[in-house]
Amino acid sequence: ASAILKKSPIPTFVLPGDNDINDCDDHEHGEYMWKKYFHKPDEQWEEGPPKHKLDVTRWGVLDESFSFLHKGVLYFGLNIVGGRPYSDRE
């Protein structure tokens, strides 16, 4: 899936869901795999075509939360941790 998203002519971001990390039997492995394939896609677009030029701002502790302005429209993604908490910090 990540290879397809990297080649998309339309910028595509993916936010983790509770089944991607927290509900995995091995939380660390789930987080590793999500980061390996879906973390900061805008930084991967710059490596090759198609090139998307979005001024992405990340905020908060979870850097998969982001925002950007494109053609007068504000887009944002907010990672709200769901599922079974992995730790008390969540």
Buried (B, 14 or more C-beta within 10 A) or exposed (E): EBEEBBEEEEBBBBBBBBEBBBBBEEBEEBBEBBBEBBBBBBEBBEEEEEEBEBEBEBEEEBEBBBBBEEEEEEEEBEBEBBBEEBEEEE
